[in-house]
Amino acid sequence: MKFNVPDMTCGHCVATVTKAIKAVDAGAEVKTDLASKTVTVESAAPAAALSKAMDQVGYPNTSL
């Protein structure tokens, strides 16, 4: 799954988004690209649950 996270602008943002995803699925593989503001996740969790977790920590996003 790939998400666009336009408000992700720094290392702290990356850490917060990653932590939110890991709270849903501790085994998720998370790859972030700060330059393109995208997050790629390999997880068994539903995309909606991952998206909601990012929203709840202040990072609205859209699926790509």
TAPE-V868125 format. One record per residue. PHI is phi in whole degrees, 0 to 359 (NA if undefined). OMEGA is omega in degrees with one decimal (none if undefined). Layout:
phi=PHI omega=OMEGA
phi=PHI omega=OMEGA
This chain:
phi=NA omega=179.7
phi=229 omega=-178.7
phi=234 omega=170.7
phi=265 omega=-178.5
phi=234 omega=-171.8
phi=297 omega=-178.5
phi=274 omega=179.8
phi=279 omega=-172.6
phi=236 omega=-175.5
phi=208 omega=179.4
phi=299 omega=177.6
phi=296 omega=177.7
phi=300 omega=179.9
phi=301 omega=-179.1
phi=297 omega=-179.3
phi=294 omega=179.2
phi=296 omega=179.6
phi=298 omega=179.9
phi=298 omega=179.3
phi=296 omega=179.1
phi=294 omega=-179.9
phi=295 omega=176.8
phi=292 omega=177.9
phi=277 omega=-178.7
phi=217 omega=-176.7
phi=301 omega=-178.6
phi=267 omega=-178.3
phi=295 omega=173.3
phi=260 omega=-174.6
phi=245 omega=176.1
phi=236 omega=-179.8
phi=247 omega=174.8
phi=233 omega=-175.8
phi=298 omega=-178.5
phi=299 omega=-179.3
phi=263 omega=179.8
phi=57 omega=178.3
phi=239 omega=176.7
phi=231 omega=176.8
phi=250 omega=-175.4
phi=233 omega=169.8
phi=254 omega=-173.9
phi=203 omega=174.0
phi=275 omega=-179.6
phi=289 omega=177.8
phi=295 omega=179.4
phi=304 omega=-178.8
phi=298 omega=179.8
phi=292 omega=179.0
phi=291 omega=178.5
phi=299 omega=179.7
phi=298 omega=179.4
phi=299 omega=178.4
phi=293 omega=177.0
phi=303 omega=-175.2
phi=294 omega=177.8
phi=260 omega=172.2
phi=96 omega=-179.8
phi=237 omega=176.6
phi=300 omega=-173.9
phi=209 omega=174.7
phi=226 omega=176.4
phi=286 omega=176.3
phi=249 omega=none
